[in-house]
Amino acid sequence: MEVRAQVKEWRKQGLSVGLVPTMGYLHEGHKSLIDRAVKENDRVVVSDFVNPIQFGVNEDLSTYPRDIEADKKLCEAAGADLIFHPTPEEMYAPDFSTYVEMQKVSEGLCGKSRPTHFRGVCTVVNKLFHIVSPDRAYFGEKDAQQLAVVRRMVRDLNMDIEIVGCPIIREADGLAKSSRNTYLNEAEREAALVLSKAVFCGKEMMEKGERDAETILSAMRKIIEAEPLARIDYVEMVDADSITPVTKAEGRVLTAMAVYIGKTRLIDNFIMEV
C-alpha cells in the first residue's frame, strides 16, 4: 500500500515511472538496468525480493545471497527513487493459490530442468506490475528466456507496459555478471570462463557466415566439455521470441546455455539477427 500511495502521488504530478525487478544482491548488471531506467523515466522503483515460488525443490532459495544494505547504497548511487523490499509473507498469503501459467515459451531451455520456475516468475512479475503500475520495466538479456516470457505475458494479457531488454554486463575476463558467481571458489571461477568462451566462439562463427545450428552448437559444447568442472544442462539455438528450436540460424535467434560449474548453475547466451 505504501508503494501504491507513492506511485499515485507521482502520477498526480504527471511523472512517468520505471520498474527494475530484481532478487537483490545487486551488481553492475543490475546497475545498468537502473541507469537505463533513470534516463528514461521521471521516477524509478527497484524491487528487491528473493521470490520463493520460482525456486524448485533442492534449489538455492535458502542460500541465495542477500545484502539489502549494499543494495540500498547501489540504488541510491544510481539514482533510484524507491526500493520495494517486501517479505515473502507480504507477497504471498498463507493460503495463496493463484498463479500465472504459460505454455510453449516457458517450456524449453531452463523450463525443462526447472519446470515450475517460470510459473513463479510470471506470477511475481504480474504482482509487481499490479503494485507499481510502471510505464516501463527493465530486464537483463542474460536471462533471455525470462525476457521472452515476460514480453509474451505482457502481450497476451494486454498489459500497458513497455518491456525494455538491456545488454549483458560482463566481468573484464568475459564472465557474465551474476549474483550466483559468489558461490564459485577460485578454481570454479576460472572454470566458469568456458561459458563466455563458448558464447564468443558461437558468435564469431555466425559472424563469419556459419548458419547450421548443430555445427555451431557442437563447437560450443566442445569448449565446455573440455573443462572437467563443467557439466552441461543444455546448449541450444532457438527462435529468440518463441523459444522453439531451430536447425538453421535465420531471423532473430537466441543461442543459450546453462552449465553447472561444480554445484553452481550458470547461464549465458547471445542473440543475433541474421
C-alpha positions as CSV (number, residue, x, y, z in Angstrom):
1,M,0.0,0.0,0.0
2,E,2.9,2.4,0.7
3,V,4.3,1.8,-2.8
4,R,0.9,2.3,-4.4
5,A,0.4,5.5,-2.5
6,Q,3.8,6.9,-3.5
7,V,3.2,6.0,-7.2
8,K,-0.2,7.6,-7.0
9,E,1.4,10.8,-5.9
10,W,3.9,10.7,-8.7
11,R,1.0,10.1,-11.2
12,K,-0.8,13.1,-9.9
13,Q,2.3,15.2,-10.8
14,G,2.3,13.7,-14.3
15,L,5.5,11.8,-13.7
16,S,6.5,8.6,-15.6
17,V,7.6,5.5,-13.6
18,G,10.1,2.8,-14.4
19,L,10.4,-0.5,-12.6
20,V,13.6,-2.7,-12.2
21,P,12.6,-6.1,-10.8
22,T,15.5,-7.8,-9.0
23,M,16.2,-10.5,-6.5
24,G,18.7,-8.3,-4.7
25,Y,22.4,-8.8,-4.1
26,L,22.8,-6.1,-6.8
27,H,25.9,-5.9,-9.1
28,E,26.9,-3.9,-12.1
29,G,24.4,-5.8,-14.3
30,H,21.6,-4.6,-12.1
31,K,23.1,-1.1,-12.0
32,S,23.0,-0.9,-15.8
33,L,19.2,-1.6,-15.7
34,I,18.7,1.1,-13.1
35,D,20.9,3.6,-15.1
36,R,18.7,3.0,-18.2
37,A,15.5,3.3,-16.2
38,V,16.7,6.6,-14.6
39,K,17.5,8.0,-18.1
40,E,14.1,7.1,-19.5
41,N,11.7,7.8,-16.6
42,D,11.0,10.6,-14.1
43,R,10.9,8.1,-11.1
44,V,12.4,4.6,-10.7
45,V,11.3,1.8,-8.4
46,V,13.7,-1.1,-7.7
47,S,12.0,-4.2,-6.3
48,D,14.4,-6.3,-4.2
49,F,12.8,-9.6,-3.4
50,V,14.0,-13.2,-3.4
51,N,10.9,-14.8,-4.8
52,P,10.4,-18.2,-3.2
53,I,7.9,-19.6,-5.7
54,Q,10.4,-19.5,-8.6
55,F,12.8,-21.9,-6.8
56,G,12.3,-25.6,-7.2
57,V,12.8,-28.4,-4.7
58,N,16.5,-28.6,-3.7
59,E,17.4,-25.3,-5.4
60,D,19.3,-22.5,-3.6
61,L,16.5,-20.4,-2.0
62,S,17.9,-20.6,1.5
63,T,21.5,-19.9,0.4
64,Y,20.7,-17.2,-2.3
65,P,22.9,-14.2,-1.4
66,R,21.2,-11.2,0.2
67,D,22.6,-7.8,1.3
68,I,19.9,-5.2,1.5
69,E,22.3,-2.5,2.9
70,A,24.6,-2.8,0.0
71,D,21.6,-2.9,-2.4
72,K,20.4,0.4,-0.9
73,K,23.7,2.1,-1.5
74,L,23.9,0.9,-5.1
75,C,20.3,2.1,-5.8
76,E,20.9,5.5,-4.2
77,A,24.1,6.0,-6.1
78,A,22.4,5.0,-9.4
79,G,19.6,7.5,-8.8
80,A,16.6,5.1,-8.0
81,D,13.8,6.8,-6.0
82,L,12.3,3.9,-4.1
83,I,13.2,0.3,-3.1
84,F,10.4,-2.2,-2.7
85,H,11.7,-4.9,-0.3
86,P,8.7,-6.9,0.8
87,T,8.8,-10.1,2.9
88,P,7.5,-13.3,1.4
89,E,4.6,-13.1,3.8
90,E,3.6,-9.7,2.4
91,M,3.7,-11.1,-1.1
92,Y,2.0,-14.4,-0.5
93,A,-0.8,-15.1,1.9
94,P,-0.7,-18.4,3.8
95,D,-3.5,-19.8,1.5
96,F,-2.1,-18.2,-1.7
97,S,-3.4,-20.2,-4.6
98,T,-3.4,-18.0,-7.8
99,Y,-0.6,-18.4,-10.3
100,V,0.1,-17.2,-13.9
101,E,0.9,-20.2,-16.1
102,M,2.5,-20.0,-19.6
103,Q,2.8,-22.7,-22.3
104,K,5.4,-23.2,-25.0
105,V,7.7,-20.1,-24.5
106,S,8.4,-21.3,-20.9
107,E,8.8,-25.0,-21.6
108,G,12.2,-25.2,-23.4
109,L,15.7,-24.3,-22.2
110,C,15.6,-23.5,-18.5
111,G,11.9,-24.7,-18.4
112,K,13.0,-28.3,-19.0
113,S,15.1,-28.6,-15.9
114,R,13.2,-26.0,-13.8
115,P,9.6,-26.9,-14.6
116,T,7.9,-24.6,-12.0
117,H,10.4,-21.7,-12.4
118,F,8.6,-19.6,-15.0
119,R,5.2,-20.0,-13.3
120,G,6.9,-18.3,-10.3
121,V,8.5,-15.7,-12.5
122,C,5.2,-14.8,-14.3
123,T,3.3,-14.7,-11.0
124,V,5.7,-12.4,-9.1
125,V,6.2,-10.1,-12.1
126,N,2.5,-9.8,-12.6
127,K,2.1,-8.9,-8.9
128,L,4.9,-6.3,-9.1
129,F,3.3,-4.8,-12.2
130,H,0.0,-4.5,-10.3
131,I,1.6,-3.0,-7.3
132,V,3.9,-0.5,-9.0
133,S,1.9,0.2,-12.3
134,P,5.0,1.2,-14.2
135,D,5.2,2.7,-17.7
136,R,8.3,0.6,-18.4
137,A,10.0,-2.4,-16.8
138,Y,13.7,-3.3,-17.3
139,F,15.1,-6.8,-17.6
140,G,18.6,-8.1,-18.4
141,E,19.2,-10.0,-21.6
142,K,21.4,-12.5,-19.7
143,D,18.0,-14.1,-18.6
144,A,16.9,-14.1,-22.3
145,Q,14.2,-16.7,-21.9
146,Q,12.8,-14.8,-18.9
147,L,12.7,-11.7,-21.0
148,A,10.9,-13.5,-23.8
149,V,8.4,-15.0,-21.3
150,V,7.7,-11.6,-19.7
151,R,7.2,-10.0,-23.2
152,R,4.8,-12.7,-24.1
153,M,2.9,-12.4,-20.9
154,V,2.5,-8.6,-21.4
155,R,1.3,-9.1,-24.9
156,D,-1.1,-12.0,-24.2
157,L,-2.6,-10.2,-21.1
158,N,-2.8,-6.8,-22.8
159,M,-0.7,-5.1,-20.2
160,D,0.0,-1.4,-20.9
161,I,3.7,-1.7,-20.0
162,E,6.8,-1.3,-22.2
163,I,9.3,-4.1,-21.6
164,V,12.9,-3.0,-22.1
165,G,15.7,-5.5,-22.5
166,C,19.2,-4.4,-21.5
167,P,22.6,-5.9,-22.7
168,I,24.6,-8.5,-20.7
169,I,27.2,-6.9,-18.5
170,R,30.4,-9.0,-18.2
171,E,33.5,-9.1,-16.0
172,A,36.8,-8.0,-17.5
173,D,37.6,-11.6,-18.4
174,G,34.2,-12.2,-20.0
175,L,32.2,-14.0,-17.3
176,A,28.6,-12.7,-17.3
177,K,27.8,-10.9,-14.1
178,S,25.6,-12.9,-11.8
179,S,24.7,-13.0,-8.1
180,R,25.4,-16.7,-8.2
181,N,29.1,-16.1,-9.2
182,T,29.7,-15.6,-5.4
183,Y,29.1,-19.4,-4.9
184,L,32.3,-20.2,-7.0
185,N,35.6,-20.9,-5.4
186,E,38.8,-19.9,-7.1
187,A,39.1,-22.9,-9.3
188,E,35.4,-22.9,-10.2
189,R,35.6,-19.2,-11.0
190,E,38.4,-19.9,-13.6
191,A,36.5,-22.9,-15.0
192,A,33.3,-20.7,-15.4
193,L,35.1,-18.9,-18.2
194,V,34.2,-21.7,-20.6
195,L,30.6,-20.3,-20.8
196,S,31.8,-16.9,-22.2
197,K,34.4,-18.6,-24.4
198,A,31.7,-20.8,-25.9
199,V,29.5,-17.8,-26.4
200,F,32.2,-15.8,-28.2
201,C,33.1,-18.8,-30.3
202,G,29.5,-19.3,-31.5
203,K,29.0,-15.6,-32.1
204,E,32.2,-15.5,-34.2
205,M,31.2,-18.5,-36.3
206,M,27.8,-16.8,-37.1
207,E,29.5,-13.5,-37.9
208,K,31.7,-15.4,-40.4
209,G,28.7,-16.8,-42.1
210,E,28.0,-20.2,-40.4
211,R,24.3,-20.9,-40.3
212,D,24.0,-24.6,-39.4
213,A,22.8,-24.8,-35.8
214,E,24.4,-28.1,-35.0
215,T,27.8,-27.1,-36.4
216,I,27.8,-24.0,-34.1
217,L,26.4,-25.8,-31.1
218,S,28.9,-28.7,-31.4
219,A,31.9,-26.3,-31.4
220,M,30.5,-24.6,-28.3
221,R,29.8,-27.8,-26.5
222,K,33.4,-29.0,-27.3
223,I,34.8,-25.9,-25.4
224,I,32.6,-26.6,-22.4
225,E,33.2,-30.3,-22.3
226,A,37.0,-29.8,-22.2
227,E,36.6,-28.3,-18.7
228,P,36.5,-31.0,-16.0
229,L,34.5,-28.9,-13.6
230,A,31.8,-28.1,-16.1
231,R,28.6,-30.2,-16.7
232,I,26.2,-29.1,-19.5
233,D,22.5,-28.7,-18.7
234,Y,21.8,-27.5,-22.2
235,V,23.4,-25.6,-25.1
236,E,20.7,-24.8,-27.7
237,M,19.7,-22.5,-30.5
238,V,16.1,-21.3,-30.6
239,D,14.0,-18.6,-32.1
240,A,14.5,-15.6,-29.8
241,D,10.8,-14.8,-29.4
242,S,9.0,-18.2,-29.4
243,I,12.0,-20.2,-27.8
244,T,11.4,-23.0,-30.3
245,P,14.4,-25.0,-31.5
246,V,15.9,-24.1,-34.9
247,T,18.2,-26.1,-37.2
248,K,19.4,-23.0,-39.1
249,A,20.3,-19.6,-37.9
250,E,17.7,-17.4,-39.7
251,G,15.9,-14.3,-38.4
252,R,16.4,-13.4,-34.7
253,V,18.0,-16.4,-33.0
254,L,19.0,-17.0,-29.4
255,T,21.9,-19.3,-28.6
256,A,21.7,-20.1,-24.9
257,M,23.3,-22.4,-22.4
258,A,23.0,-23.5,-18.8
259,V,26.1,-25.1,-17.3
260,Y,26.9,-26.5,-13.9
261,I,30.3,-25.4,-12.6
262,G,30.6,-27.7,-9.6
263,K,27.2,-27.3,-7.9
264,T,26.5,-23.8,-9.3
265,R,24.2,-23.5,-12.3
266,L,25.2,-20.6,-14.5
267,I,23.6,-19.3,-17.7
268,D,24.9,-17.3,-20.7
269,N,23.7,-16.5,-24.2
270,F,23.9,-14.4,-27.3
271,I,21.2,-13.1,-29.7
272,M,21.9,-12.4,-33.3
273,E,19.7,-11.2,-36.2
274,V,20.7,-12.9,-39.4
